[in-house]
Amino acid sequence: MEDSMMLGVEGIKKRILHGGTGEKPKFVTGTKVKFHFRTQLCNDERTVIDDSKKAGMPMEVVIGNMFKLDVWETLLMSMHIGEVAEFWCDVIHTGMYPIVAKSLRRIAVGKDPVDWHIHTCGMANMFAYHSLGYDDLDELQKEPQPLYFVMELLKVQQPSEYDRESWALNDDERLKAVPVLHGQGNKLFKQGRYEDATLKYKEAVMCIKNVQTKEKAWEAPWLRLEKMANTLTLNYCQCLLHMEEYYEVIEHTTDIINQHPGAMKAFYLRGKAHMEVWNEAEARDDFTRVLDLDPGMKKTIKKELAVLKMRMELKNEEDRLMYKGMFAKMAREQDSLELENPDQEISEQTSPEQETTQEKESAEAPLEKTGEEQTTSTQTSPEQITSAQEVSREETSTALSSSDHEIQSTKNVTPEQTTTEEATPEQSEAVQTFQEQSASSPEHNTPEPTRPEQADQDLITSEQMTPAETTPENTSQ
């Protein structure tokens, strides 16, 4: 086994890690090669940049197909089937690797290797490679350096042993395939097989873009290819309209319009897409632009504008009915809720009689006690209740005794000590009432006779009181 060897090519060294089997395959123009690869930096850590095994997708190239990283063809043609080898390649061979790696990474995640639907101006194309969307590749793009490629050759097929796909064609073959794919797409479109037609149009566009990347932007060959690509992209958009992919149509046509403001068909297709998604103002603007670019489209645009007006009227009517139905549904739900809770509603409604009764009860009710007072009152012991009753009886007895004392004093007053004014009937009745209460009270004690001076004073006081002040409640006070 060779440990290290020169391949006879400047800037390349090879070291076989695992020998292959059989004879060395025959490599001719058109031979398809399938292999795994791992790319590493030339540092102490041998940092891995890309690994097809980890991505789960082996690489395929066609010999003589002007692959951007043509050094790989040289490396693979030195190997046997099943061989694993490590190649050191100087910077003169690795300058294009970041661009190739970007496409390979896009393929690994299911994206197109070429952004065929994105149109950029010449200045944008000039600076496009300054950002590849991956930091490590951007670093390699700014400062190219030698790289290690570890490759494992898996399979070799001769041109007659496989059906060649568009990506496996060379530039001349791709350009010859474009009109064939275009015609196949048109035929499928007429048959109503719109999804199959999109695949043909898309493949044709990718063939053109692969060739176009090798031309200088905005020069005659580049512009010729750009026109072909735009025609195919607009056919692709027509299929998308039938597939109801309206927003994708708007995206593709807008890309074309931004680079080619005179593309009448792009405005027309975008206007139809806007109409389908209820963008009335945008649709009218695009249809108006079509008339400016091609007055011969007046009849067609007049018809489209009439359809747009009718569709918007129907849409507005549908919206009105929808909102009307929505509000009616909300009202029914509210009524249903009210019917489900009638008791709660009745309890919340108080009649005038109930309000009057509540007001009276509130007026007659004593003031609310504080929480501490309520707690104390609820915890009163029987001894406290008995003591309170005795105090109440003593107060009542004292008040009655005082009243009897005053009445008795009045009885003992002589004619000379009284005034000429006679007591009113109300006063006489009050006196009689007190006397009856005093006689019926079991705890009544007859007071001692009062002095003449005290009797005179009591009589005068009694004569001066008004009828309202002679009630038992006021007198007892």
Steps between C-alpha positions, in 0.01 A plus 500: 500500500635838408540728800542823306546569134492774242241470225709680247283807548635807673355569846347155563611222738325167556503250786300179472312417819320188374572314179235439236405185309524391140652687211500875470177610330496659158425871517377672184294811431151430631604243762293540818688464826338456842712557811510624858723789605614678813662847486743609773708807574877471512528585869604299803138405576425402138169687531228333292313739270274257311431128524267325252462197726363715780269669250386152391540578130792386278631734233467440125698661218526437128849496361564769238186694598695813595438453870597818684746316726676318218778382733257242638488332157879468514488349850222250420665378176798381711285267717364144496148394598480481883820695551529764776772760451605831650601781266683819593422776248676833486312829483527512120247214489262601781393854408158387369422266788282746703263546202476124440449435871211747511315308224570167668365625831184627332446163334549322834210693656271455200553837332593578143875536451437809287263781599351490151199717581701786651599770253771748588662784314859494377634689801324258736647203310844652532477506879284187543790281609600731782235333714417134444271473799748289701765661722765231446460514123512880504829477687642261244376725221685798646821308579543186285720232656614142439249226586493127568246287309435147627318308224340156471417382146167316503386448140601575141248491208575539133284738289299213352421355842273777631243756388661838500323774699528868423754563772727237343503675163768732374414854394428418137283207600311718752424764240376233260278355775328833576263514196418130545403554864309817401295309244427218745381754756266668250350165404436408863346844561250450217408162648427664834791323671624818661719350771687282247540803275660699782769232536593531131508879507704500819755254361539711188558814706766324706683395182505861386615632837787251516627626165423865580722502811801461271410808295571859589190672633304731270705422192332361188534125576383556858199708390401240242496231768315732740220551248465124454490448876234771549275342235522162671446653845181673382373171357579347838291777664207426271498144631514631857190714435305188406643328811376797711852580619429873474758636741781308329387651169522847654851422626641375167336768286615774736859374467474530121332843512770638731768413242292548185233771553375454143398137543133537410408136557648514851269792589201315353562179694571690820176697455302176469669362812419818696138474386476145634619606846267806514776761455277733298727805489810297402308313230370825346850649499647197323221487238542872438873445449423228245296750297785749512746242369265343242184693398400198291407329827215749558221248433656237725570746782146642479368149552737439792398827667131406465572164661695676776208736571249214513723292727549790741125568514434135578775504761358810668152345504638178648679700767183692582295181534774334701519785750121521514477130575776528756323779688169309485671193641646707783152639580351149505772378730433791735127426503574134567716591798223719643244217462734255673523723814143638562514460884814708522343771289180504710696516824693795364174687422333645818140623494408848633321341800813299586713812473262689739505213751879482485527876558271476806695209641825688446361805682374294797806278525760599761845606397728215406747395759864472432651158466639518853166603649316224310748244622463623859121499486486149366728375779303647798483261793176419704640687806544814285140472377362464859706798624376716210138409581546597869658834404207570267246425776685725746505789251128457436423487874703815567322689223158396629593587858610844393171550319298387805704729717418796282133406484482453877661837551239653279225345712638652819508854367259732679257729317713795597811353344331429161451754236163599362578314173330160479666191345403413145309179428814346338707572811232350724486189285880464510499527879228237529694265270813528710302433813351183354844377388644572842223311676540195274881485522610217734826676582334838579604663827304797629736796521540711809296826521674787331567836641254788415770681301562191284128450441455856381787462258366168365152643451629800313708273278200279433278796412757640253536175290320477172265211418765338277749493791265317735516166322633218716824480297593865549382514858709202599802687382 
